Amino acid sequence: MEFFRIRKTIPFMRYALILNLISLVTFLAAVFFIATKGFHLSIEFTGGTVMEVAYPQAPELDKVRTVISGQGYSDFQVQNFGTSRDVMIRLPIQAGKESATQSQEVLAALKVADPTVELRRVEFVGPQIGKELAHDGLMALAFVVIGIVIYLAFRFEWKFALAGVVANLHDVVIILGFFAFFQWEFSLPVLAAILAVLGYSVNESVVIMDRIRENFRKYRKASVKEVIDSAITATISRTIITHGSTQLMILAMLFFGGPTLHYFSMAITIGIWFGIYSSVFVAASIAMWLGVTREDMIKPVKKEGEKGGEVVG
């Protein structure tokens, strides 16, 4: 499906070197911030107190957050669960305060604002559980990366496969770099967003690589740069439709989803834009510099009487 067709091939690979140098600097900066600043981990990873409260009518979550922040909390989560009348509150561990004391103080403050609120459940999540969640999350990320590597290895010639792997890891590291630099809260939804971005980004790379492979068969006399440029130009309409519609949905979540979905949406937004960038300039450029040729894409046809590449006498 195409809303428009670009008749003239855009010379993307003409700017590959400078754009990849910018990409390399961005990548190294992301690694630096991850190593030096670390992540602002959420309660799921660090542990804390989980409260479930219920109201007769659906409460305004912003007012609940205002009450809790008035108790001196900054890193906390408030969200609906089950129904619009049920609210889950996650409080971080505070030095010198037990979980029971935290919940009693917060419940007392909530009752001042709305006496009809009822406490349904209080649960303490220890740091050990947070460590297990972090370990499981890292394992999930590792398995997804390994799965992508295996898929690309079977789907493409090794030069394209390597280029695709580098491009996808590039996207993940840069997303993590943003969260480390700005110290945005890193939670389980953010980890889920990164896993989604991995699949989303690899799909964009595969589409472009497939078109490059088709163009090698179609344009026999064209240079490698011309083949890659024509392939990327031909997929621009598809890229705008796919990524544009996805971004509209994510922006709706970002602006109207509240704090619960804010960083989830931010992670996917960064992933969408850098996924386009890496598929066009990183993956395609690396494949070009690795020396991909028409012969890599097309298996030679054996002549009659040939066996194992040799002519049988």
C-alpha positions in Angstrom: 0.0 0.0 0.0 1.4 3.4 -1.0 -0.1 6.9 -0.5 2.6 8.3 -2.7 5.5 7.1 -4.8 8.9 8.9 -4.9 10.1 8.8 -8.5 13.6 9.9 -7.9 15.9 7.8 -5.9 17.2 9.5 -2.7 21.0 9.0 -2.2 20.9 7.9 1.4 24.2 6.1 1.3 25.9 9.3 0.3 25.5 10.5 3.9 26.1 7.1 5.5 29.6 7.9 6.9 28.7 11.2 8.7 25.4 9.8 10.0 27.0 6.7 11.3 29.7 8.7 13.0 26.9 10.7 14.8 25.3 7.3 15.6 28.5 6.0 17.0 28.9 9.0 19.3 25.3 8.7 20.5 25.9 5.0 21.1 29.1 5.6 23.1 27.4 8.4 25.1 24.5 6.0 26.0 27.0 3.4 27.1 28.8 6.0 29.2 25.7 7.2 31.0 24.5 3.6 31.6 27.9 2.8 33.2 28.3 6.0 35.2 24.7 7.0 36.2 22.9 3.7 36.2 19.1 3.4 36.3 16.4 4.9 38.5 14.8 1.5 39.2 11.1 1.4 40.1 9.6 -0.3 43.1 9.2 -3.6 41.3 13.0 -3.9 41.3 13.9 -2.2 44.6 11.1 -3.4 46.8 8.5 -1.5 48.8 4.9 -1.5 50.1 1.9 -2.3 48.0 -1.5 -1.0 49.1 -4.9 -1.8 47.6 -7.7 0.7 48.5 -11.3 0.9 47.3 -13.7 3.9 46.9 -17.5 3.9 46.5 -17.1 6.0 43.4 -14.2 6.2 40.9 -11.6 8.6 42.4 -9.4 11.1 40.6 -6.0 9.5 40.6 -4.3 12.9 40.4 -5.8 13.8 43.8 -4.7 10.5 45.3 -1.1 11.2 44.0 -1.3 14.7 45.5 -2.2 13.3 48.9 0.6 10.8 48.8 3.2 13.3 47.6 2.2 15.4 50.5 3.4 12.7 52.8 7.0 13.1 51.5 7.0 10.5 48.8 8.4 11.1 45.4 9.0 7.7 43.8 5.6 6.1 44.1 3.0 4.6 41.7 -0.8 5.0 41.7 -3.0 3.2 39.2 -6.3 1.5 38.8 -6.6 -2.2 38.8 -9.7 -4.4 38.3 -12.2 -1.6 38.3 -12.1 2.2 38.2 -13.0 2.3 41.9 -10.0 0.1 43.0 -6.6 1.7 43.3 -3.2 0.2 43.7 -0.5 2.2 45.5 3.2 1.3 45.5 5.4 3.0 48.0 9.2 2.8 48.1 11.1 1.6 51.1 11.8 4.4 53.6 14.7 4.1 56.0 13.5 3.7 59.6 9.9 3.0 58.7 8.2 -0.4 58.6 5.7 -1.3 55.9 2.8 -1.3 58.4 3.7 2.2 59.5 3.9 3.5 55.9 0.5 2.0 55.0 -1.2 3.4 58.1 0.2 6.9 57.5 -0.9 6.9 53.9 -4.3 5.5 54.6 -4.8 8.2 57.3 -3.9 10.9 54.8 -6.3 9.4 52.2 -9.1 9.3 54.7 -8.7 13.0 55.5 -9.2 13.7 51.8 -12.0 11.1 51.4 -13.4 9.3 54.5 -15.1 6.7 52.3 -11.8 5.1 51.2 -11.3 1.5 52.4 -8.0 -0.5 52.8 -8.3 -3.9 51.1 -4.8 -5.2 51.2 -1.2 -4.4 52.3 1.8 -6.3 51.1 5.5 -5.8 51.5 7.7 -6.6 48.5 11.3 -7.2 49.6 14.5 -6.3 47.8 15.1 -10.0 47.1 11.9 -10.2 45.0 13.0 -7.1 43.1 16.4 -8.7 42.3 14.6 -11.8 41.0 12.4 -9.7 38.8 15.4 -7.8 37.5 17.2 -11.1 36.8 14.1 -12.5 35.0 13.7 -9.3 33.0 17.4 -9.5 31.8 16.9 -13.2 30.9 13.8 -12.3 28.9 15.8 -9.6 27.1 18.7 -12.0 26.4 16.4 -14.7 25.0 14.7 -12.1 22.7 18.1 -11.0 21.4 19.2 -14.6 20.9 16.0 -15.4 19.0 16.5 -12.4 16.7 20.1 -13.4 16.0 19.0 -16.9 15.1 16.1 -15.6 12.9 18.3 -13.2 11.0 21.0 -15.9 10.6 18.6 -18.2 8.9 16.8 -15.4 6.9 19.7 -13.6 5.4 23.2 -13.9 4.2 25.7 -13.3 7.1 26.6 -9.7 6.2 22.9 -8.7 6.3 22.3 -10.7 9.5 25.3 -9.1 11.3 24.2 -5.6 10.2 20.6 -6.3 11.4 21.8 -7.5 14.8 24.1 -4.5 15.3 21.2 -2.1 14.3 18.8 -3.6 16.8 21.2 -3.7 19.7 22.0 -0.1 18.8 18.4 0.9 19.4 18.1 -0.9 22.7 21.3 0.7 24.1 20.2 4.2 23.1 16.8 3.8 24.8 18.6 2.6 27.9 21.0 5.6 27.5 18.0 8.0 27.6 16.7 6.5 30.8 20.1 6.6 32.4 20.9 10.2 31.4 17.5 11.7 32.4 17.1 9.2 35.3 13.6 8.3 34.2 12.0 5.6 36.2 12.9 2.1 34.8 10.0 -0.3 35.5 8.6 -3.5 34.2 6.4 -1.7 31.6 9.5 0.0 30.3 11.3 -3.3 30.0 8.2 -4.6 28.1 8.4 -1.6 25.8 12.1 -2.4 25.0 11.2 -6.0 24.1 8.4 -4.6 21.9 10.9 -2.2 20.2 13.2 -5.0 19.5 10.6 -6.9 17.5 9.4 -3.7 15.9 12.9 -2.6 14.8 13.9 -6.0 13.4 10.7 -5.9 11.3 11.7 -2.6 9.7 15.3 -3.9 9.0 13.9 -7.1 7.4 11.6 -5.1 5.1 14.5 -3.0 3.8 16.9 -5.9 3.5 14.2 -7.9 1.6 13.8 -5.0 -0.8 17.6 -4.7 -1.3 17.7 -8.4 -2.1 15.0 -8.0 -4.7 16.7 -5.1 -6.2 19.9 -7.0 -6.6 18.0 -9.5 -8.8 16.1 -6.7 -10.6 18.9 -4.2 -11.3 21.8 -6.3 -12.6 24.0 -3.4 -13.7 23.4 -1.0 -10.8 26.1 -0.4 -8.2 25.6 -1.5 -4.6 25.0 2.0 -3.4 22.3 2.5 -6.1 20.6 -0.8 -5.2 20.5 0.1 -1.5 19.3 3.7 -2.2 16.5 2.5 -4.5 15.4 -0.1 -1.9 15.2 2.4 0.9 13.4 5.0 -1.3 10.9 2.4 -2.4 10.0 1.6 1.3 9.5 5.2 2.4 5.8 5.2 1.9 5.3 2.0 3.8 7.6 3.3 6.6 5.6 6.5 6.9 2.2 4.7 7.0 3.3 2.0 9.5 5.4 4.1 11.9 3.1 7.2 11.6 0.0 5.2 12.6 1.9 3.5 15.4 3.3 6.8 16.7 -0.2 8.4 16.8 -1.4 5.6 19.0 1.7 5.9 21.3 1.3 9.7 21.5 -2.3 9.2 22.7 -0.9 6.9 25.4 1.8 9.4 26.2 -0.5 12.4 26.6 -3.6 10.8 28.0 -2.4 7.6 29.6 -1.3 9.3 32.8 1.9 8.6 34.7 1.4 4.8 34.6 2.0 4.7 30.8 4.2 7.8 30.5 7.7 6.1 30.5 6.3 3.1 28.6 5.2 5.4 25.8 8.5 7.4 26.0 10.5 4.2 25.5 8.5 3.1 22.5 8.6 6.6 20.9 12.4 6.6 21.2 12.5 3.1 19.8 10.3 4.0 16.8 12.4 6.9 15.7 15.8 5.3 16.3 14.4 2.0 14.7 13.8 3.9 11.5 17.2 5.6 11.7 19.1 2.4 12.4 17.3 0.3 9.7 18.1 2.9 7.0 21.5 4.2 8.0 23.0 1.7 10.4 21.9 -1.7 9.1 22.1 -0.8 5.4 25.4 1.0 5.8 27.1 -1.8 7.7 26.0 -4.3 5.1 27.4 -2.1 2.4 30.7 -1.7 4.2 30.9 -5.4 4.8 31.0 -5.7 1.0 27.6 -7.2 0.3 27.2 -8.0 -3.5 24.7 -9.4 -5.9 26.5 -12.8 -5.7 25.8 -12.9 -1.9 22.0 -12.6 -2.5 21.7 -15.0 -5.4 22.9 -18.6 -5.5 24.6 -19.5 -8.7 22.6 -21.9 -11.0 24.4 -25.2 -11.5 24.9 -26.2 -15.1 24.0 -29.6 -16.3 26.6 -32.1 -15.4 27.9 -30.1 -12.4 28.2 -31.6 -9.0 29.5 -29.9 -5.9 30.7 -27.0 -8.0 32.7 -29.2 -10.4 32.0 -30.5 -13.8 31.6 -34.3 -13.8 33.5 -35.9 -16.7 
